[in-house]
């Protein structure tokens, strides 16, 4: 059997084709889109659990072997 619902390309669709006019969408698709939108909004964002502070510069300097090298 042929599967016609396979992904044809890994590239994202062009920006001018992303917005589909309302008159082309059937009511079932519209309801499914609303459900998916609500479920995605309820999920936490992937990077929100990590908090980055401003100590990145100090961390890089301390890891630099030429800055931490002492010839005593």
C-alpha positions in Angstrom: 0.0 0.0 0.0 1.1 3.5 -0.7 1.2 5.9 2.2 0.3 9.4 1.0 0.7 11.1 4.3 4.5 10.8 4.4 6.6 13.9 4.9 7.9 14.9 1.4 10.6 17.2 2.5 12.5 18.1 5.6 12.7 21.8 4.7 10.1 24.1 6.2 7.4 25.5 3.9 8.1 28.9 2.4 6.8 31.8 4.4 4.2 32.8 1.8 2.6 29.4 1.9 2.3 29.1 5.7 -0.9 31.1 6.1 -3.9 29.2 4.7 -7.0 31.3 4.1 -10.0 30.5 6.2 -12.2 29.6 3.2 -9.9 26.8 2.3 -10.0 25.1 5.7 -12.8 22.7 6.5 -14.4 22.7 10.0 -12.7 19.5 11.1 -9.3 20.8 10.3 -10.1 24.1 12.1 -11.1 22.2 15.3 -8.0 20.0 15.2 -5.8 23.1 14.8 -7.4 24.8 17.8 -6.9 21.6 19.9 -3.2 21.4 18.9 -2.7 25.1 19.6 -4.2 24.8 23.1 -2.2 21.6 23.9 1.1 23.3 22.8 0.3 26.4 24.9 -0.2 24.2 28.0 3.1 22.5 27.6 6.2 24.1 29.2 8.8 25.6 27.0 11.9 23.5 26.5 14.5 26.0 27.6 12.5 27.6 30.4 13.9 25.3 33.1 17.4 26.5 32.7 18.4 29.9 34.1 21.6 31.5 32.7 23.3 34.1 34.8 25.9 36.7 33.8 28.8 34.7 35.0 29.6 33.4 31.6 32.6 35.7 31.1 34.3 34.7 34.4 33.7 31.0 33.6 35.4 31.4 30.2 38.4 33.2 31.6 38.9 30.7 34.3 38.9 27.9 31.7 41.5 29.6 29.5 44.8 27.9 30.2 46.9 30.9 29.2 45.0 33.1 31.8 45.2 30.6 34.6 48.8 29.5 34.0 51.3 30.5 36.7 55.0 30.0 36.3 56.3 29.9 39.8 
